[in-house]
Amino acid sequence: MSDEATPKTPRLFGGLSLSFIPPAAGDGPAPATSASPANGAGDSVEARVAIVGSGPAGLTAAIYSARANLQPIVIGGVAGGGQLMITSEVENYPGFPDGVGGPELMGLFRKQAERFGARIVDAEVDRVDLSGRPFRLWAAGVEYRAQAVIVATGAEALWLGIESETRLRGRGVSACATCDGFFFRDKEIAVVGGGDSALEEALFLTRFASKVHLIHRRDAFRGSKIMQARAAAHPKVQLHLNRTVEEVLGEEHVEGVRLGRTDVPGEETLPIDGLFVAIGHRPNVAIFREWLESDEKGYLATEGVTTASSIEGVFIAGDVDDHRYRQAVTAAGEGCRAAIDVERWLEAQEANERTETAEAAAPTVR
């Protein structure tokens, strides 16, 4: 099977309680409610900076831009927090020597952004117009107008794209080891994928499972050397290289997988009770594709050493342009860079506008 497949929708929030703020047509967000009707098409909200996305990049950008008095609005999507919302234990984020849960970490990011005045709206941006300032974005029937935009929409994980996988989702097929690992205590399960995410999920699942089969279609893993070494050395992990998942077996629940071979002809059946998919990510760029330049892998491209995009006044941060590192700390760093770039850019624009206004008002000397 190819790793190019359909995006997967993560299970939300991992038990974290967050306030949902529906889009509002006023200066600030409406009180938190469980639901509200979309506002009329004539409504609009003005902002100096609009940030699209609420993962580490988007919320860090919100913290920095709010502290710079740029009064940002974060349009964070209905499933805020990014990929860390389906990450169990984050052990490599500075400042947490004992580790921290991904949802807990993102809750802290959000709380800090709101403390400095960032307005966070839990809605999906479905359309943008970046043809000129103010830039226009639409979410849940509300139009947002901003002098600058930070795109921090991240990337989403992929499914294998086979019928049996879809049919058995929630019945043994999962995309979230953190959410569902507990249900496979003392059972044999499999993880499919070859990067750090697959290696990390396999190692995490050894806390519950009696055995974890790690399946990868190539003859070597793509993950970091230290993660490969940990997986290879773990007594509960069995590696299956040069294998593809052709079918998930079972009627009411997962009973096994049918594996194809990529090195020699043939197939084999592996009895398991659960399958976890960790095969990669796709950047969330659909609404920006016609406006912003992207690289050969589909990730948004930045100009030079800054976070500036191909459109002046639009900046990019996080996993939506990073297919190399994809770490929470690097995404947060890019959010910081984007906010600083926006602050300096707006300051330069406003200085130029003041100069032009003063020159226009000055009397003509003859």
C-alpha positions in Angstrom: 0.0 0.0 0.0 1.1 3.5 -0.6 1.5 5.9 2.3 -0.5 8.4 0.4 -4.0 8.0 1.8 -6.9 9.8 3.4 -6.5 12.1 6.4 -7.5 10.8 9.7 -9.5 12.7 12.3 -7.9 12.6 15.7 -9.9 11.8 18.8 -10.4 15.1 20.5 -8.7 16.5 23.6 -7.8 13.3 25.6 -9.9 14.3 28.6 -8.8 18.0 28.7 -11.6 20.5 29.3 -11.4 23.5 27.0 -13.8 26.3 26.5 -15.4 26.6 23.1 -16.0 30.1 21.8 -18.3 30.4 18.8 -17.5 33.1 16.2 -18.9 36.5 17.1 -19.4 39.6 15.2 -18.2 41.9 18.0 -14.9 43.1 19.2 -14.3 40.0 21.3 -15.4 36.4 21.5 -18.8 35.5 22.7 -19.2 33.7 26.0 -18.4 30.0 25.8 -21.3 27.8 24.8 -21.7 24.3 23.5 -23.2 25.6 20.2 -24.6 28.6 18.5 -26.0 29.4 15.1 -23.6 31.0 12.6 -23.8 34.7 12.2 -25.2 36.3 9.1 -23.2 36.9 6.0 -23.0 40.6 6.6 -21.2 40.3 9.9 -17.4 41.0 10.0 -14.7 41.1 12.7 -11.7 43.4 12.4 -8.2 42.4 13.7 -4.7 43.6 13.2 -3.5 39.9 13.0 -5.5 36.8 12.2 -3.8 33.5 13.1 -5.2 30.3 11.5 -4.5 27.3 13.6 -4.2 26.5 17.3 -1.3 24.1 17.6 2.1 25.0 19.1 2.9 27.3 16.3 -0.5 29.2 16.2 -0.7 29.6 20.0 2.9 30.7 20.4 2.3 33.2 17.7 -0.8 34.3 19.6 1.2 34.7 22.9 3.9 36.8 21.2 1.6 38.9 19.1 -0.8 39.6 22.0 2.1 40.7 24.2 3.2 43.0 21.4 -0.3 44.6 21.6 -1.3 43.3 18.1 -4.7 42.1 19.3 -4.7 38.8 17.5 -7.6 36.6 16.7 -6.9 32.9 16.5 -9.3 30.9 14.3 -8.2 27.6 15.7 -10.5 25.0 14.1 -13.1 22.8 15.9 -10.4 20.4 17.0 -7.9 22.8 18.5 -4.5 22.0 19.8 -2.9 20.3 16.8 -1.3 16.9 16.8 -0.3 17.1 20.4 -3.9 16.5 21.3 -3.3 12.8 20.4 0.1 12.6 22.0 0.4 10.9 25.4 3.6 12.0 27.0 5.8 14.8 25.7 9.3 14.2 27.2 11.4 16.5 25.0 9.6 19.8 25.5 11.9 22.1 27.5 10.7 23.0 31.0 9.0 19.7 31.8 11.8 17.4 33.2 9.2 14.8 34.1 7.3 15.0 30.8 3.9 16.5 30.2 0.8 15.2 28.5 0.2 16.6 25.0 -3.4 17.8 25.8 -2.2 19.3 29.1 0.6 21.2 27.3 -1.7 22.6 24.7 -4.2 23.6 27.4 -1.4 25.6 29.0 -0.5 27.3 25.7 -4.1 28.3 25.2 -4.5 29.6 28.7 -1.3 31.7 28.3 -2.4 33.2 25.0 -5.8 34.1 26.4 -4.1 35.7 29.5 -2.5 38.3 27.2 -5.7 39.0 25.4 -5.7 36.7 22.3 -9.2 36.0 21.1 -9.6 32.4 20.2 -12.5 31.2 18.0 -13.2 27.4 17.7 -14.2 27.3 14.1 -12.8 26.2 10.7 -11.7 28.7 8.1 -13.4 27.6 4.9 -12.5 30.4 2.5 -9.9 33.1 2.3 -9.2 36.1 0.0 -5.6 37.2 0.1 -5.7 39.5 -2.9 -5.2 42.6 -0.8 -5.3 44.2 2.6 -7.3 43.8 4.7 -7.1 40.1 4.1 -10.4 38.4 4.4 -11.2 35.0 6.0 -14.5 33.3 6.5 -15.3 30.8 9.3 -18.8 29.6 10.4 -20.5 32.4 8.5 -18.4 35.2 9.9 -16.0 37.3 7.9 -12.7 38.2 9.6 -10.6 41.1 8.2 -7.0 41.4 9.2 -4.0 43.5 8.3 -1.7 40.5 8.6 -2.2 36.7 8.6 -0.2 33.9 10.1 -0.9 30.5 8.6 -0.3 27.8 11.2 -2.7 25.1 10.1 -0.3 22.2 10.7 -0.5 18.8 9.1 -2.9 15.9 9.6 -2.1 12.2 9.9 -3.0 9.7 7.1 -5.0 6.4 6.9 -4.0 3.5 4.8 -7.1 3.9 2.7 -8.4 0.3 2.5 -12.0 -0.7 3.0 -11.5 -3.1 5.9 -9.6 -0.4 7.8 -12.5 2.0 7.5 -15.1 -0.7 8.4 -13.2 -1.7 11.6 -12.4 1.8 12.9 -13.3 1.9 16.5 -13.5 -1.9 16.6 -9.8 -2.5 16.8 -8.4 -0.1 14.2 -7.2 3.1 15.8 -5.1 6.2 14.9 -4.4 7.1 18.5 -2.3 5.0 20.8 -2.9 7.4 23.7 -6.6 7.2 23.4 -7.0 3.4 22.8 -3.9 1.7 24.1 -5.5 0.9 27.4 -8.1 -1.3 25.7 -5.5 -3.7 24.4 -4.0 -4.7 27.7 -2.3 -8.2 27.4 -3.2 -8.4 23.7 -1.2 -8.7 20.6 -1.4 -5.6 18.4 0.3 -4.0 15.4 1.6 -0.6 14.4 2.1 0.3 10.7 4.6 3.0 9.7 8.3 3.7 9.5 8.9 7.1 11.0 9.4 8.3 14.6 5.6 8.5 15.1 5.3 4.8 14.5 8.3 3.9 16.6 7.1 6.1 19.5 3.6 4.6 19.3 4.9 1.1 19.2 7.0 1.7 22.3 4.2 3.4 24.1 1.9 0.5 23.4 4.3 -2.0 25.0 2.9 -0.6 28.3 -0.3 -2.4 27.6 0.1 -5.0 24.9 1.7 -8.4 25.4 3.3 -8.0 22.0 3.6 -5.2 19.4 4.2 -6.0 15.8 5.8 -3.1 13.9 5.1 -3.2 10.2 6.9 -1.2 7.6 6.9 -1.5 3.8 10.6 -0.7 3.3 13.7 -2.6 4.4 14.7 0.0 6.9 12.9 2.5 9.2 13.0 6.3 8.5 12.9 7.3 12.2 15.8 8.5 14.3 18.5 6.1 15.1 17.8 6.2 18.9 14.1 5.4 18.4 15.1 2.5 16.0 17.5 1.1 18.5 14.9 1.3 21.3 12.3 -0.5 19.2 14.7 -3.2 18.0 15.9 -3.8 21.6 12.5 -4.0 23.2 11.5 -7.5 24.1 7.8 -6.9 23.3 8.4 -5.4 19.8 8.7 -7.6 16.7 9.8 -6.0 13.5 8.1 -6.8 10.1 10.1 -5.1 7.3 9.2 -5.3 3.6 5.5 -5.8 4.5 2.3 -4.0 3.5 -1.1 -4.2 5.1 -3.4 -5.4 2.4 -6.4 -6.2 4.5 -7.6 -6.0 8.1 -9.3 -9.3 9.0 -12.4 -9.7 11.1 -16.1 -9.0 11.0 -17.1 -7.4 14.3 -13.6 -6.6 15.5 -10.0 -6.9 14.4 -8.8 -10.5 14.3 -5.7 -10.1 12.2 -4.1 -8.5 9.1 -3.2 -9.9 5.8 0.3 -8.7 4.8 1.8 -8.5 1.4 5.6 -8.8 0.7 7.6 -6.1 -1.1 10.8 -8.1 -1.4 9.6 -11.4 -2.7 6.2 -12.7 -3.9 3.8 -13.9 -1.3 1.4 -13.0 1.5 1.1 -14.0 5.2 -1.5 -13.6 7.9 -0.7 -12.1 11.3 -3.2 -12.7 14.1 -3.7 -9.5 16.2 -6.4 -7.8 18.2 -5.7 -4.3 17.2 -4.1 -2.1 14.4 -2.7 1.3 15.0 -1.9 3.5 11.9 1.0 5.9 12.0 2.1 6.4 8.4 2.6 10.1 7.9 1.1 13.5 7.6 -0.4 15.8 5.0 -0.1 19.6 5.3 -3.4 21.4 5.8 -3.1 23.8 2.9 -6.3 23.3 0.9 -7.8 26.8 1.5 -4.5 28.5 0.8 -3.3 26.4 -2.2 -4.5 28.9 -4.8 -2.9 31.8 -3.0 0.4 30.7 -1.5 3.4 28.9 -3.1 4.2 25.4 -1.9 7.2 23.0 -2.3 7.4 19.7 -4.1 5.8 17.9 -1.2 2.9 20.3 -0.9 4.1 22.2 2.2 3.8 26.0 2.1 7.0 27.8 1.2 8.6 30.7 3.0 10.8 33.5 1.5 14.4 33.5 2.5 15.2 33.1 6.2 12.0 34.7 7.5 8.5 33.2 7.9 7.2 35.5 5.1 5.1 33.8 2.4 4.9 34.7 -1.3 2.2 37.3 -0.4 3.4 40.4 1.5 1.7 40.5 4.9 1.0 36.7 5.1 3.4 34.6 7.2 3.7 30.9 7.7 4.6 28.9 10.8 4.8 25.3 12.1 4.2 21.9 10.5 2.4 23.4 7.5 5.8 24.3 6.1 8.0 21.9 8.1 8.3 18.3 6.8 11.8 17.8 8.2 11.6 18.4 12.0 7.8 18.3 12.9 8.4 18.8 16.6 6.4 20.8 19.1 9.4 22.9 20.1 10.3 23.7 16.5 6.7 24.6 15.7 6.5 26.8 18.7 9.8 28.5 17.7 8.3 29.2 14.2 5.3 30.7 15.9 7.5 33.0 17.8 9.4 33.9 14.6 6.2 34.6 12.7 4.8 36.9 15.4 8.1 38.9 15.5 8.1 39.1 11.7 4.5 40.3 11.7 5.2 42.9 14.4 8.1 44.3 12.4 6.2 44.2 9.1 3.2 46.0 10.5 5.4 48.6 12.2 7.1 49.3 8.9 3.8 49.5 7.0 2.3 51.9 9.6 5.4 54.0 9.6 5.2 54.3 5.8 1.5 55.2 6.0 2.2 57.9 8.5 5.0 59.4 6.3 2.7 59.3 3.3 -0.1 61.0 5.2 2.2 63.7 6.5 3.7 64.4 3.1 0.2 64.6 1.6 -0.9 67.1 4.3 2.2 69.3 4.0 1.7 72.6 2.2 3.2 72.9 -1.2 6.1 75.4 -1.3 6.3 77.5 -4.5 
